[in-house]
Amino acid sequence: MSYEKVKQAQKTIIGTKQAVKAARKGHLSEIIVAMDADHHVIAPVLEVAQQFNIPVTHVPSKQQLGKVAGLRVHASVVAIAD
C-alpha cells in the first residue's frame, strides 16, 4: 500500500505548497494524496502533477498519512522526492 511507500521513502516533502514547488523543480517521483482532504487544498498538487506527468496515488486517510510521515498532525499531501 502507498502508506508503505511513504514509510520507506528516503526523502519526503509534506504539504501542498512544498509539493508544488518541488514538482515544478522536477524533484518528485510520486505524490500521495489523502482522499478525505478538501478538494481546494489538493487541487494545486493534482494540477501540477498532471502538468509534469508525476504519478498520483490516493490513500483513504489524511490522519494515517500524517502518522506514517512522522507527524503528529494530519497530512493531505506527501510527496516522494527523487
mmCIF file of the N, C-alpha and C atoms, coordinates in Angstrom:
data_MODEL
# 
_entry.id   MODEL 
# 
loop_
_atom_site.group_PDB 
_atom_site.id 
_atom_site.type_symbol 
_atom_site.label_atom_id 
_atom_site.label_alt_id 
_atom_site.label_comp_id 
_atom_site.label_asym_id 
_atom_site.label_entity_id 
_atom_site.label_seq_id 
_atom_site.pdbx_PDB_ins_code 
_atom_site.Cartn_x 
_atom_site.Cartn_y 
_atom_site.Cartn_z 
_atom_site.occupancy 
_atom_site.B_iso_or_equiv 
_atom_site.pdbx_formal_charge 
_atom_site.auth_seq_id 
_atom_site.auth_comp_id 
_atom_site.auth_asym_id 
_atom_site.auth_atom_id 
_atom_site.pdbx_PDB_model_num 
ATOM 1   N N  . MET A 1 1  ? 0.831   -1.183 0.000   1.00 0.00 ? 1  MET A N  1 
ATOM 2   C CA . MET A 1 1  ? 0.000   0.000  0.000   1.00 0.00 ? 1  MET A CA 1 
ATOM 3   C C  . MET A 1 1  ? 0.880   1.251  0.000   1.00 0.00 ? 1  MET A C  1 
ATOM 4   N N  . SER A 1 2  ? 0.326   2.348  -0.366  1.00 0.00 ? 2  SER A N  1 
ATOM 5   C CA . SER A 1 2  ? 1.080   3.592  -0.503  1.00 0.00 ? 2  SER A CA 1 
ATOM 6   C C  . SER A 1 2  ? 1.604   4.129  0.819   1.00 0.00 ? 2  SER A C  1 
ATOM 7   N N  . TYR A 1 3  ? 0.957   3.755  1.916   1.00 0.00 ? 3  TYR A N  1 
ATOM 8   C CA . TYR A 1 3  ? 1.494   4.169  3.214   1.00 0.00 ? 3  TYR A CA 1 
ATOM 9   C C  . TYR A 1 3  ? 2.894   3.595  3.385   1.00 0.00 ? 3  TYR A C  1 
ATOM 10  N N  . GLU A 1 4  ? 3.101   2.384  2.896   1.00 0.00 ? 4  GLU A N  1 
ATOM 11  C CA . GLU A 1 4  ? 4.422   1.746  2.980   1.00 0.00 ? 4  GLU A CA 1 
ATOM 12  C C  . GLU A 1 4  ? 5.449   2.503  2.153   1.00 0.00 ? 4  GLU A C  1 
ATOM 13  N N  . LYS A 1 5  ? 5.044   3.020  1.005   1.00 0.00 ? 5  LYS A N  1 
ATOM 14  C CA . LYS A 1 5  ? 5.962   3.813  0.178   1.00 0.00 ? 5  LYS A CA 1 
ATOM 15  C C  . LYS A 1 5  ? 6.450   5.032  0.942   1.00 0.00 ? 5  LYS A C  1 
ATOM 16  N N  . VAL A 1 6  ? 5.541   5.653  1.682   1.00 0.00 ? 6  VAL A N  1 
ATOM 17  C CA . VAL A 1 6  ? 5.908   6.838  2.461   1.00 0.00 ? 6  VAL A CA 1 
ATOM 18  C C  . VAL A 1 6  ? 6.884   6.447  3.567   1.00 0.00 ? 6  VAL A C  1 
ATOM 19  N N  . LYS A 1 7  ? 6.601   5.346  4.245   1.00 0.00 ? 7  LYS A N  1 
ATOM 20  C CA . LYS A 1 7  ? 7.482   4.883  5.322   1.00 0.00 ? 7  LYS A CA 1 
ATOM 21  C C  . LYS A 1 7  ? 8.880   4.574  4.810   1.00 0.00 ? 7  LYS A C  1 
ATOM 22  N N  . GLN A 1 8  ? 8.966   3.987  3.625   1.00 0.00 ? 8  GLN A N  1 
ATOM 23  C CA . GLN A 1 8  ? 10.246  3.533  3.086   1.00 0.00 ? 8  GLN A CA 1 
ATOM 24  C C  . GLN A 1 8  ? 11.007  4.617  2.328   1.00 0.00 ? 8  GLN A C  1 
ATOM 25  N N  . ALA A 1 9  ? 10.347  5.708  2.000   1.00 0.00 ? 9  ALA A N  1 
ATOM 26  C CA . ALA A 1 9  ? 10.994  6.764  1.218   1.00 0.00 ? 9  ALA A CA 1 
ATOM 27  C C  . ALA A 1 9  ? 12.126  7.406  2.009   1.00 0.00 ? 9  ALA A C  1 
ATOM 28  N N  . GLN A 1 10 ? 13.223  7.657  1.335   1.00 0.00 ? 10 GLN A N  1 
ATOM 29  C CA . GLN A 1 10 ? 14.352  8.307  1.983   1.00 0.00 ? 10 GLN A CA 1 
ATOM 30  C C  . GLN A 1 10 ? 14.093  9.790  2.200   1.00 0.00 ? 10 GLN A C  1 
ATOM 31  N N  . LYS A 1 11 ? 13.392  10.412 1.259   1.00 0.00 ? 11 LYS A N  1 
ATOM 32  C CA . LYS A 1 11 ? 13.094  11.836 1.404   1.00 0.00 ? 11 LYS A CA 1 
ATOM 33  C C  . LYS A 1 11 ? 11.645  12.095 1.018   1.00 0.00 ? 11 LYS A C  1 
ATOM 34  N N  . THR A 1 12 ? 10.907  12.715 1.941   1.00 0.00 ? 12 THR A N  1 
ATOM 35  C CA . THR A 1 12 ? 9.529   13.087 1.663   1.00 0.00 ? 12 THR A CA 1 
ATOM 36  C C  . THR A 1 12 ? 9.365   14.589 1.807   1.00 0.00 ? 12 THR A C  1 
ATOM 37  N N  . ILE A 1 13 ? 8.384   15.100 1.109   1.00 0.00 ? 13 ILE A N  1 
ATOM 38  C CA . ILE A 1 13 ? 8.037   16.513 1.175   1.00 0.00 ? 13 ILE A CA 1 
ATOM 39  C C  . ILE A 1 13 ? 6.576   16.560 1.597   1.00 0.00 ? 13 ILE A C  1 
ATOM 40  N N  . ILE A 1 14 ? 6.309   17.282 2.662   1.00 0.00 ? 14 ILE A N  1 
ATOM 41  C CA . ILE A 1 14 ? 4.979   17.283 3.244   1.00 0.00 ? 14 ILE A CA 1 
ATOM 42  C C  . ILE A 1 14 ? 4.317   18.633 3.016   1.00 0.00 ? 14 ILE A C  1 
ATOM 43  N N  . GLY A 1 15 ? 3.084   18.574 2.534   1.00 0.00 ? 15 GLY A N  1 
ATOM 44  C CA . GLY A 1 15 ? 2.302   19.786 2.352   1.00 0.00 ? 15 GLY A CA 1 
ATOM 45  C C  . GLY A 1 15 ? 2.119   20.169 0.897   1.00 0.00 ? 15 GLY A C  1 
ATOM 46  N N  . THR A 1 16 ? 1.020   20.839 0.646   1.00 0.00 ? 16 THR A N  1 
ATOM 47  C CA . THR A 1 16 ? 0.653   21.218 -0.714  1.00 0.00 ? 16 THR A CA 1 
ATOM 48  C C  . THR A 1 16 ? 1.654   22.188 -1.331  1.00 0.00 ? 16 THR A C  1 
ATOM 49  N N  . LYS A 1 17 ? 1.950   23.280 -0.639  1.00 0.00 ? 17 LYS A N  1 
ATOM 50  C CA . LYS A 1 17 ? 2.836   24.302 -1.210  1.00 0.00 ? 17 LYS A CA 1 
ATOM 51  C C  . LYS A 1 17 ? 4.227   23.750 -1.490  1.00 0.00 ? 17 LYS A C  1 
ATOM 52  N N  . GLN A 1 18 ? 4.760   22.984 -0.558  1.00 0.00 ? 18 GLN A N  1 
ATOM 53  C CA . GLN A 1 18 ? 6.090   22.431 -0.733  1.00 0.00 ? 18 GLN A CA 1 
ATOM 54  C C  . GLN A 1 18 ? 6.119   21.409 -1.869  1.00 0.00 ? 18 GLN A C  1 
ATOM 55  N N  . ALA A 1 19 ? 5.066   20.616 -1.982  1.00 0.00 ? 19 ALA A N  1 
ATOM 56  C CA . ALA A 1 19 ? 4.995   19.622 -3.052  1.00 0.00 ? 19 ALA A CA 1 
ATOM 57  C C  . ALA A 1 19 ? 4.903   20.287 -4.425  1.00 0.00 ? 19 ALA A C  1 
ATOM 58  N N  . VAL A 1 20 ? 4.136   21.356 -4.512  1.00 0.00 ? 20 VAL A N  1 
ATOM 59  C CA . VAL A 1 20 ? 4.016   22.084 -5.784  1.00 0.00 ? 20 VAL A CA 1 
ATOM 60  C C  . VAL A 1 20 ? 5.369   22.675 -6.187  1.00 0.00 ? 20 VAL A C  1 
ATOM 61  N N  . LYS A 1 21 ? 6.069   23.282 -5.236  1.00 0.00 ? 21 LYS A N  1 
ATOM 62  C CA . LYS A 1 21 ? 7.387   23.856 -5.525  1.00 0.00 ? 21 LYS A CA 1 
ATOM 63  C C  . LYS A 1 21 ? 8.361   22.781 -6.001  1.00 0.00 ? 21 LYS A C  1 
ATOM 64  N N  . ALA A 1 22 ? 8.392   21.659 -5.304  1.00 0.00 ? 22 ALA A N  1 
ATOM 65  C CA . ALA A 1 22 ? 9.308   20.576 -5.672  1.00 0.00 ? 22 ALA A CA 1 
ATOM 66  C C  . ALA A 1 22 ? 8.951   19.981 -7.031  1.00 0.00 ? 22 ALA A C  1 
ATOM 67  N N  . ALA A 1 23 ? 7.667   19.874 -7.330  1.00 0.00 ? 23 ALA A N  1 
ATOM 68  C CA . ALA A 1 23 ? 7.240   19.339 -8.622  1.00 0.00 ? 23 ALA A CA 1 
ATOM 69  C C  . ALA A 1 23 ? 7.692   20.246 -9.759  1.00 0.00 ? 23 ALA A C  1 
ATOM 70  N N  . ARG A 1 24 ? 7.563   21.537 -9.570  1.00 0.00 ? 24 ARG A N  1 
ATOM 71  C CA . ARG A 1 24 ? 7.973   22.490 -10.612 1.00 0.00 ? 24 ARG A CA 1 
ATOM 72  C C  . ARG A 1 24 ? 9.475   22.460 -10.851 1.00 0.00 ? 24 ARG A C  1 
ATOM 73  N N  . LYS A 1 25 ? 10.232  22.091 -9.815  1.00 0.00 ? 25 LYS A N  1 
ATOM 74  C CA . LYS A 1 25 ? 11.683  21.982 -9.959  1.00 0.00 ? 25 LYS A CA 1 
ATOM 75  C C  . LYS A 1 25 ? 12.108  20.607 -10.475 1.00 0.00 ? 25 LYS A C  1 
ATOM 76  N N  . GLY A 1 26 ? 11.155  19.678 -10.600 1.00 0.00 ? 26 GLY A N  1 
ATOM 77  C CA . GLY A 1 26 ? 11.456  18.354 -11.123 1.00 0.00 ? 26 GLY A CA 1 
ATOM 78  C C  . GLY A 1 26 ? 12.053  17.402 -10.117 1.00 0.00 ? 26 GLY A C  1 
ATOM 79  N N  . HIS A 1 27 ? 11.743  17.575 -8.845  1.00 0.00 ? 27 HIS A N  1 
ATOM 80  C CA . HIS A 1 27 ? 12.355  16.767 -7.799  1.00 0.00 ? 27 HIS A CA 1 
ATOM 81  C C  . HIS A 1 27 ? 11.473  15.638 -7.265  1.00 0.00 ? 27 HIS A C  1 
ATOM 82  N N  . LEU A 1 28 ? 10.312  15.375 -7.862  1.00 0.00 ? 28 LEU A N  1 
ATOM 83  C CA . LEU A 1 28 ? 9.399   14.384 -7.307  1.00 0.00 ? 28 LEU A CA 1 
ATOM 84  C C  . LEU A 1 28 ? 9.266   13.148 -8.178  1.00 0.00 ? 28 LEU A C  1 
ATOM 85  N N  . SER A 1 29 ? 9.128   12.000 -7.527  1.00 0.00 ? 29 SER A N  1 
ATOM 86  C CA . SER A 1 29 ? 8.871   10.769 -8.272  1.00 0.00 ? 29 SER A CA 1 
ATOM 87  C C  . SER A 1 29 ? 7.421   10.318 -8.119  1.00 0.00 ? 29 SER A C  1 
ATOM 88  N N  . GLU A 1 30 ? 6.751   10.758 -7.038  1.00 0.00 ? 30 GLU A N  1 
ATOM 89  C CA . GLU A 1 30 ? 5.358   10.378 -6.810  1.00 0.00 ? 30 GLU A CA 1 
ATOM 90  C C  . GLU A 1 30 ? 4.743   11.315 -5.782  1.00 0.00 ? 30 GLU A C  1 
ATOM 91  N N  . ILE A 1 31 ? 3.428   11.485 -5.893  1.00 0.00 ? 31 ILE A N  1 
ATOM 92  C CA . ILE A 1 31 ? 2.690   12.291 -4.923  1.00 0.00 ? 31 ILE A CA 1 
ATOM 93  C C  . ILE A 1 31 ? 1.584   11.421 -4.336  1.00 0.00 ? 31 ILE A C  1 
ATOM 94  N N  . ILE A 1 32 ? 1.484   11.436 -3.004  1.00 0.00 ? 32 ILE A N  1 
ATOM 95  C CA . ILE A 1 32 ? 0.456   10.684 -2.295  1.00 0.00 ? 32 ILE A CA 1 
ATOM 96  C C  . ILE A 1 32 ? -0.552  11.703 -1.758  1.00 0.00 ? 32 ILE A C  1 
ATOM 97  N N  . VAL A 1 33 ? -1.836  11.490 -2.074  1.00 0.00 ? 33 VAL A N  1 
ATOM 98  C CA . VAL A 1 33 ? -2.886  12.433 -1.694  1.00 0.00 ? 33 VAL A CA 1 
ATOM 99  C C  . VAL A 1 33 ? -3.952  11.696 -0.886  1.00 0.00 ? 33 VAL A C  1 
ATOM 100 N N  . ALA A 1 34 ? -4.375  12.302 0.217   1.00 0.00 ? 34 ALA A N  1 
ATOM 101 C CA . ALA A 1 34 ? -5.436  11.722 1.046   1.00 0.00 ? 34 ALA A CA 1 
ATOM 102 C C  . ALA A 1 34 ? -6.794  12.014 0.416   1.00 0.00 ? 34 ALA A C  1 
ATOM 103 N N  . MET A 1 35 ? -7.625  10.990 0.302   1.00 0.00 ? 35 MET A N  1 
ATOM 104 C CA . MET A 1 35 ? -8.934  11.155 -0.319  1.00 0.00 ? 35 MET A CA 1 
ATOM 105 C C  . MET A 1 35 ? -9.899  11.962 0.547   1.00 0.00 ? 35 MET A C  1 
ATOM 106 N N  . ASP A 1 36 ? -9.653  12.014 1.849   1.00 0.00 ? 36 ASP A N  1 
ATOM 107 C CA . ASP A 1 36 ? -10.552 12.779 2.718   1.00 0.00 ? 36 ASP A CA 1 
ATOM 108 C C  . ASP A 1 36 ? -10.117 14.238 2.887   1.00 0.00 ? 36 ASP A C  1 
ATOM 109 N N  . ALA A 1 37 ? -9.139  14.669 2.114   1.00 0.00 ? 37 ALA A N  1 
ATOM 110 C CA . ALA A 1 37 ? -8.699  16.070 2.145   1.00 0.00 ? 37 ALA A CA 1 
ATOM 111 C C  . ALA A 1 37 ? -9.656  16.931 1.326   1.00 0.00 ? 37 ALA A C  1 
ATOM 112 N N  . ASP A 1 38 ? -9.762  18.189 1.715   1.00 0.00 ? 38 ASP A N  1 
ATOM 113 C CA . ASP A 1 38 ? -10.613 19.122 0.969   1.00 0.00 ? 38 ASP A CA 1 
ATOM 114 C C  . ASP A 1 38 ? -10.046 19.325 -0.430  1.00 0.00 ? 38 ASP A C  1 
ATOM 115 N N  . HIS A 1 39 ? -10.944 19.377 -1.409  1.00 0.00 ? 39 HIS A N  1 
ATOM 116 C CA . HIS A 1 39 ? -10.506 19.490 -2.804  1.00 0.00 ? 39 HIS A CA 1 
ATOM 117 C C  . HIS A 1 39 ? -9.694  20.766 -3.049  1.00 0.00 ? 39 HIS A C  1 
ATOM 118 N N  . HIS A 1 40 ? -10.091 21.869 -2.438  1.00 0.00 ? 40 HIS A N  1 
ATOM 119 C CA . HIS A 1 40 ? -9.370  23.129 -2.679  1.00 0.00 ? 40 HIS A CA 1 
ATOM 120 C C  . HIS A 1 40 ? -7.942  23.074 -2.135  1.00 0.00 ? 40 HIS A C  1 
ATOM 121 N N  . VAL A 1 41 ? -7.692  22.172 -1.211  1.00 0.00 ? 41 VAL A N  1 
ATOM 122 C CA . VAL A 1 41 ? -6.338  22.019 -0.658  1.00 0.00 ? 41 VAL A CA 1 
ATOM 123 C C  . VAL A 1 41 ? -5.445  21.234 -1.612  1.00 0.00 ? 41 VAL A C  1 
ATOM 124 N N  . ILE A 1 42 ? -5.990  20.170 -2.195  1.00 0.00 ? 42 ILE A N  1 
ATOM 125 C CA . ILE A 1 42 ? -5.180  19.282 -3.028  1.00 0.00 ? 42 ILE A CA 1 
ATOM 126 C C  . ILE A 1 42 ? -5.205  19.630 -4.519  1.00 0.00 ? 42 ILE A C  1 
ATOM 127 N N  . ALA A 1 43 ? -6.116  20.486 -4.926  1.00 0.00 ? 43 ALA A N  1 
ATOM 128 C CA . ALA A 1 43 ? -6.253  20.831 -6.350  1.00 0.00 ? 43 ALA A CA 1 
ATOM 129 C C  . ALA A 1 43 ? -4.957  21.328 -6.982  1.00 0.00 ? 43 ALA A C  1 
ATOM 130 N N  . PRO A 1 44 ? -4.200  22.231 -6.332  1.00 0.00 ? 44 PRO A N  1 
ATOM 131 C CA . PRO A 1 44 ? -2.954  22.692 -6.961  1.00 0.00 ? 44 PRO A CA 1 
ATOM 132 C C  . PRO A 1 44 ? -1.945  21.565 -7.188  1.00 0.00 ? 44 PRO A C  1 
ATOM 133 N N  . VAL A 1 45 ? -1.909  20.613 -6.275  1.00 0.00 ? 45 VAL A N  1 
ATOM 134 C CA . VAL A 1 45 ? -0.978  19.483 -6.414  1.00 0.00 ? 45 VAL A CA 1 
ATOM 135 C C  . VAL A 1 45 ? -1.407  18.585 -7.565  1.00 0.00 ? 45 VAL A C  1 
ATOM 136 N N  . LEU A 1 46 ? -2.696  18.322 -7.662  1.00 0.00 ? 46 LEU A N  1 
ATOM 137 C CA . LEU A 1 46 ? -3.187  17.470 -8.745  1.00 0.00 ? 46 LEU A CA 1 
ATOM 138 C C  . LEU A 1 46 ? -2.934  18.116 -10.103 1.00 0.00 ? 46 LEU A C  1 
ATOM 139 N N  . GLU A 1 47 ? -3.095  19.423 -10.166 1.00 0.00 ? 47 GLU A N  1 
ATOM 140 C CA . GLU A 1 47 ? -2.861  20.150 -11.421 1.00 0.00 ? 47 GLU A CA 1 
ATOM 141 C C  . GLU A 1 47 ? -1.399  20.068 -11.850 1.00 0.00 ? 47 GLU A C  1 
ATOM 142 N N  . VAL A 1 48 ? -0.486  20.335 -10.916 1.00 0.00 ? 48 VAL A N  1 
ATOM 143 C CA . VAL A 1 48 ? 0.945   20.314 -11.249 1.00 0.00 ? 48 VAL A CA 1 
ATOM 144 C C  . VAL A 1 48 ? 1.404   18.880 -11.541 1.00 0.00 ? 48 VAL A C  1 
ATOM 145 N N  . ALA A 1 49 ? 0.814   17.909 -10.879 1.00 0.00 ? 49 ALA A N  1 
ATOM 146 C CA . ALA A 1 49 ? 1.161   16.513 -11.150 1.00 0.00 ? 49 ALA A CA 1 
ATOM 147 C C  . ALA A 1 49 ? 0.785   16.129 -12.578 1.00 0.00 ? 49 ALA A C  1 
ATOM 148 N N  . GLN A 1 50 ? -0.371  16.568 -13.004 1.00 0.00 ? 50 GLN A N  1 
ATOM 149 C CA . GLN A 1 50 ? -0.798  16.287 -14.378 1.00 0.00 ? 50 GLN A CA 1 
ATOM 150 C C  . GLN A 1 50 ? 0.101   17.015 -15.376 1.00 0.00 ? 50 GLN A C  1 
ATOM 151 N N  . GLN A 1 51 ? 0.429   18.243 -15.063 1.00 0.00 ? 51 GLN A N  1 
ATOM 152 C CA . GLN A 1 51 ? 1.256   19.061 -15.946 1.00 0.00 ? 51 GLN A CA 1 
ATOM 153 C C  . GLN A 1 51 ? 2.642   18.450 -16.150 1.00 0.00 ? 51 GLN A C  1 
ATOM 154 N N  . PHE A 1 52 ? 3.225   17.891 -15.087 1.00 0.00 ? 52 PHE A N  1 
ATOM 155 C CA . PHE A 1 52 ? 4.580   17.359 -15.153 1.00 0.00 ? 52 PHE A CA 1 
ATOM 156 C C  . PHE A 1 52 ? 4.633   15.827 -15.186 1.00 0.00 ? 52 PHE A C  1 
ATOM 157 N N  . ASN A 1 53 ? 3.483   15.198 -15.413 1.00 0.00 ? 53 ASN A N  1 
ATOM 158 C CA . ASN A 1 53 ? 3.389   13.731 -15.517 1.00 0.00 ? 53 ASN A CA 1 
ATOM 159 C C  . ASN A 1 53 ? 3.970   13.006 -14.301 1.00 0.00 ? 53 ASN A C  1 
ATOM 160 N N  . ILE A 1 54 ? 3.602   13.475 -13.119 1.00 0.00 ? 54 ILE A N  1 
ATOM 161 C CA . ILE A 1 54 ? 4.027   12.840 -11.871 1.00 0.00 ? 54 ILE A CA 1 
ATOM 162 C C  . ILE A 1 54 ? 2.895   11.918 -11.416 1.00 0.00 ? 54 ILE A C  1 
ATOM 163 N N  . PRO A 1 55 ? 3.198   10.653 -11.135 1.00 0.00 ? 55 PRO A N  1 
ATOM 164 C CA . PRO A 1 55 ? 2.146   9.736  -10.685 1.00 0.00 ? 55 PRO A CA 1 
ATOM 165 C C  . PRO A 1 55 ? 1.534   10.189 -9.355  1.00 0.00 ? 55 PRO A C  1 
ATOM 166 N N  . VAL A 1 56 ? 0.222   10.073 -9.260  1.00 0.00 ? 56 VAL A N  1 
ATOM 167 C CA . VAL A 1 56 ? -0.504  10.418 -8.038  1.00 0.00 ? 56 VAL A CA 1 
ATOM 168 C C  . VAL A 1 56 ? -1.187  9.168  -7.518  1.00 0.00 ? 56 VAL A C  1 
ATOM 169 N N  . THR A 1 57 ? -0.989  8.901  -6.240  1.00 0.00 ? 57 THR A N  1 
ATOM 170 C CA . THR A 1 57 ? -1.634  7.780  -5.579  1.00 0.00 ? 57 THR A CA 1 
ATOM 171 C C  . THR A 1 57 ? -2.537  8.334  -4.492  1.00 0.00 ? 57 THR A C  1 
ATOM 172 N N  . HIS A 1 58 ? -3.740  7.782  -4.395  1.00 0.00 ? 58 HIS A N  1 
ATOM 173 C CA . HIS A 1 58 ? -4.686  8.223  -3.383  1.00 0.00 ? 58 HIS A CA 1 
ATOM 174 C C  . HIS A 1 58 ? -4.728  7.215  -2.241  1.00 0.00 ? 58 HIS A C  1 
ATOM 175 N N  . VAL A 1 59 ? -4.771  7.740  -1.028  1.00 0.00 ? 59 VAL A N  1 
ATOM 176 C CA . VAL A 1 59 ? -4.922  6.915  0.173   1.00 0.00 ? 59 VAL A CA 1 
ATOM 177 C C  . VAL A 1 59 ? -6.167  7.398  0.914   1.00 0.00 ? 59 VAL A C  1 
ATOM 178 N N  . PRO A 1 60 ? -6.762  6.542  1.725   1.00 0.00 ? 60 PRO A N  1 
ATOM 179 C CA . PRO A 1 60 ? -8.032  6.898  2.358   1.00 0.00 ? 60 PRO A CA 1 
ATOM 180 C C  . PRO A 1 60 ? -7.974  8.024  3.393   1.00 0.00 ? 60 PRO A C  1 
ATOM 181 N N  . SER A 1 61 ? -6.909  8.106  4.189   1.00 0.00 ? 61 SER A N  1 
ATOM 182 C CA . SER A 1 61 ? -6.959  8.935  5.380   1.00 0.00 ? 61 SER A CA 1 
ATOM 183 C C  . SER A 1 61 ? -5.786  9.908  5.503   1.00 0.00 ? 61 SER A C  1 
ATOM 184 N N  . LYS A 1 62 ? -6.103  11.196 5.694   1.00 0.00 ? 62 LYS A N  1 
ATOM 185 C CA . LYS A 1 62 ? -5.054  12.184 5.924   1.00 0.00 ? 62 LYS A CA 1 
ATOM 186 C C  . LYS A 1 62 ? -4.457  12.030 7.320   1.00 0.00 ? 62 LYS A C  1 
ATOM 187 N N  . GLN A 1 63 ? -5.232  11.506 8.256   1.00 0.00 ? 63 GLN A N  1 
ATOM 188 C CA . GLN A 1 63 ? -4.707  11.252 9.597   1.00 0.00 ? 63 GLN A CA 1 
ATOM 189 C C  . GLN A 1 63 ? -3.625  10.176 9.553   1.00 0.00 ? 63 GLN A C  1 
ATOM 190 N N  . GLN A 1 64 ? -3.914  9.079  8.860   1.00 0.00 ? 64 GLN A N  1 
ATOM 191 C CA . GLN A 1 64 ? -2.951  7.989  8.742   1.00 0.00 ? 64 GLN A CA 1 
ATOM 192 C C  . GLN A 1 64 ? -1.743  8.419  7.900   1.00 0.00 ? 64 GLN A C  1 
ATOM 193 N N  . LEU A 1 65 ? -1.970  9.207  6.865   1.00 0.00 ? 65 LEU A N  1 
ATOM 194 C CA . LEU A 1 65 ? -0.872  9.689  6.028   1.00 0.00 ? 65 LEU A CA 1 
ATOM 195 C C  . LEU A 1 65 ? 0.090   10.548 6.847   1.00 0.00 ? 65 LEU A C  1 
ATOM 196 N N  . GLY A 1 66 ? -0.447  11.408 7.680   1.00 0.00 ? 66 GLY A N  1 
ATOM 197 C CA . GLY A 1 66 ? 0.395   12.212 8.557   1.00 0.00 ? 66 GLY A CA 1 
ATOM 198 C C  . GLY A 1 66 ? 1.176   11.352 9.536   1.00 0.00 ? 66 GLY A C  1 
ATOM 199 N N  . LYS A 1 67 ? 0.522   10.335 10.058  1.00 0.00 ? 67 LYS A N  1 
ATOM 200 C CA . LYS A 1 67 ? 1.163   9.448  11.028  1.00 0.00 ? 67 LYS A CA 1 
ATOM 201 C C  . LYS A 1 67 ? 2.348   8.710  10.409  1.00 0.00 ? 67 LYS A C  1 
ATOM 202 N N  . VAL A 1 68 ? 2.170   8.138  9.221   1.00 0.00 ? 68 VAL A N  1 
ATOM 203 C CA . VAL A 1 68 ? 3.271   7.392  8.600   1.00 0.00 ? 68 VAL A CA 1 
ATOM 204 C C  . VAL A 1 68 ? 4.383   8.317  8.113   1.00 0.00 ? 68 VAL A C  1 
ATOM 205 N N  . ALA A 1 69 ? 4.044   9.609  7.925   1.00 0.00 ? 69 ALA A N  1 
ATOM 206 C CA . ALA A 1 69 ? 5.061   10.579 7.535   1.00 0.00 ? 69 ALA A CA 1 
ATOM 207 C C  . ALA A 1 69 ? 5.829   11.098 8.747   1.00 0.00 ? 69 ALA A C  1 
ATOM 208 N N  . GLY A 1 70 ? 5.458   10.633 9.930   1.00 0.00 ? 70 GLY A N  1 
ATOM 209 C CA . GLY A 1 70 ? 6.167   11.024 11.142  1.00 0.00 ? 70 GLY A CA 1 
ATOM 210 C C  . GLY A 1 70 ? 5.650   12.295 11.784  1.00 0.00 ? 70 GLY A C  1 
ATOM 211 N N  . LEU A 1 71 ? 4.421   12.650 11.476  1.00 0.00 ? 71 LEU A N  1 
ATOM 212 C CA . LEU A 1 71 ? 3.828   13.869 12.029  1.00 0.00 ? 71 LEU A CA 1 
ATOM 213 C C  . LEU A 1 71 ? 2.821   13.536 13.126  1.00 0.00 ? 71 LEU A C  1 
ATOM 214 N N  . ARG A 1 72 ? 2.560   14.503 13.952  1.00 0.00 ? 72 ARG A N  1 
ATOM 215 C CA . ARG A 1 72 ? 1.504   14.356 14.963  1.00 0.00 ? 72 ARG A CA 1 
ATOM 216 C C  . ARG A 1 72 ? 0.196   14.951 14.480  1.00 0.00 ? 72 ARG A C  1 
ATOM 217 N N  . VAL A 1 73 ? 0.218   15.502 13.287  1.00 0.00 ? 73 VAL A N  1 
ATOM 218 C CA . VAL A 1 73 ? -0.981  16.125 12.692  1.00 0.00 ? 73 VAL A CA 1 
ATOM 219 C C  . VAL A 1 73 ? -1.291  15.445 11.363  1.00 0.00 ? 73 VAL A C  1 
ATOM 220 N N  . HIS A 1 74 ? -2.432  15.785 10.805  1.00 0.00 ? 74 HIS A N  1 
ATOM 221 C CA . HIS A 1 74 ? -2.841  15.219 9.532   1.00 0.00 ? 74 HIS A CA 1 
ATOM 222 C C  . HIS A 1 74 ? -1.973  15.770 8.398   1.00 0.00 ? 74 HIS A C  1 
ATOM 223 N N  . ALA A 1 75 ? -1.899  15.004 7.315   1.00 0.00 ? 75 ALA A N  1 
ATOM 224 C CA . ALA A 1 75 ? -1.203  15.456 6.107   1.00 0.00 ? 75 ALA A CA 1 
ATOM 225 C C  . ALA A 1 75 ? -2.073  15.127 4.897   1.00 0.00 ? 75 ALA A C  1 
ATOM 226 N N  . SER A 1 76 ? -2.460  16.129 4.161   1.00 0.00 ? 76 SER A N  1 
ATOM 227 C CA . SER A 1 76 ? -3.274  15.924 2.959   1.00 0.00 ? 76 SER A CA 1 
ATOM 228 C C  . SER A 1 76 ? -2.428  15.467 1.790   1.00 0.00 ? 76 SER A C  1 
ATOM 229 N N  . VAL A 1 77 ? -1.171  15.927 1.755   1.00 0.00 ? 77 VAL A N  1 
ATOM 230 C CA . VAL A 1 77 ? -0.274  15.629 0.645   1.00 0.00 ? 77 VAL A CA 1 
ATOM 231 C C  . VAL A 1 77 ? 1.105   15.284 1.181   1.00 0.00 ? 77 VAL A C  1 
ATOM 232 N N  . VAL A 1 78 ? 1.645   14.171 0.699   1.00 0.00 ? 78 VAL A N  1 
ATOM 233 C CA . VAL A 1 78 ? 3.039   13.812 0.953   1.00 0.00 ? 78 VAL A CA 1 
ATOM 234 C C  . VAL A 1 78 ? 3.643   13.438 -0.393  1.00 0.00 ? 78 VAL A C  1 
ATOM 235 N N  . ALA A 1 79 ? 4.743   14.057 -0.724  1.00 0.00 ? 79 ALA A N  1 
ATOM 236 C CA . ALA A 1 79 ? 5.409   13.779 -1.990  1.00 0.00 ? 79 ALA A CA 1 
ATOM 237 C C  . ALA A 1 79 ? 6.699   13.018 -1.725  1.00 0.00 ? 79 ALA A C  1 
ATOM 238 N N  . ILE A 1 80 ? 7.023   12.111 -2.619  1.00 0.00 ? 80 ILE A N  1 
ATOM 239 C CA . ILE A 1 80 ? 8.258   11.349 -2.516  1.00 0.00 ? 80 ILE A CA 1 
ATOM 240 C C  . ILE A 1 80 ? 9.256   11.969 -3.485  1.00 0.00 ? 80 ILE A C  1 
ATOM 241 N N  . ALA A 1 81 ? 10.377  12.404 -2.930  1.00 0.00 ? 81 ALA A N  1 
ATOM 242 C CA . ALA A 1 81 ? 11.398  13.073 -3.734  1.00 0.00 ? 81 ALA A CA 1 
ATOM 243 C C  . ALA A 1 81 ? 12.324  12.058 -4.393  1.00 0.00 ? 81 ALA A C  1 
ATOM 244 N N  . ASP A 1 82 ? 12.886  12.453 -5.520  1.00 0.00 ? 82 ASP A N  1 
ATOM 245 C CA . ASP A 1 82 ? 13.850  11.612 -6.245  1.00 0.00 ? 82 ASP A CA 1 
ATOM 246 C C  . ASP A 1 82 ? 15.087  11.376 -5.417  1.00 0.00 ? 82 ASP A C  1 
# 
